[in-house]
Amino acid sequence: MLNHRQTKILFESLATLQAIQKQAYQMLMQGLTTTGFSMREWEN
């Protein structure tokens, strides 16, 4: 079982990963906007 400190660290890590994912998605969307591709077109 995790103690309080370990749980806190895991939640902080999750929050950091979510922030990175959000930033990467925003960068992808900006890049797609400049190319004119849709997400579906880019995936294929």
C-alpha positions in Angstrom: 0.0 0.0 0.0 1.2 3.5 -0.8 1.8 6.0 1.9 0.7 9.6 1.8 4.0 10.9 0.4 4.1 8.3 -2.4 0.5 9.0 -3.3 1.2 12.7 -3.5 4.2 12.2 -5.7 2.2 10.0 -8.1 -0.6 12.6 -8.4 2.0 15.3 -9.0 3.6 13.2 -11.7 0.2 12.5 -13.3 -0.5 16.3 -13.3 2.8 17.0 -15.0 2.2 14.3 -17.6 -1.2 15.7 -18.3 0.2 19.2 -18.7 2.8 17.9 -21.2 0.2 16.0 -23.1 -2.0 19.1 -23.3 1.0 21.2 -24.6 1.9 18.5 -27.2 -1.7 18.4 -28.4 -1.8 22.2 -28.7 1.4 22.2 -30.7 0.1 19.5 -33.0 -3.1 21.4 -33.6 -1.1 24.6 -34.4 1.0 22.6 -36.8 -2.0 21.1 -38.5 -3.5 24.5 -38.8 -0.5 25.7 -40.8 -0.5 22.7 -43.1 -4.3 22.7 -43.7 -4.5 19.0 -42.8 -7.3 17.7 -40.6 -6.5 15.3 -37.8 -8.0 12.4 -39.8 -5.8 13.3 -42.8 -2.7 13.6 -40.7 -3.3 10.2 -39.1 -3.5 8.4 -42.5 
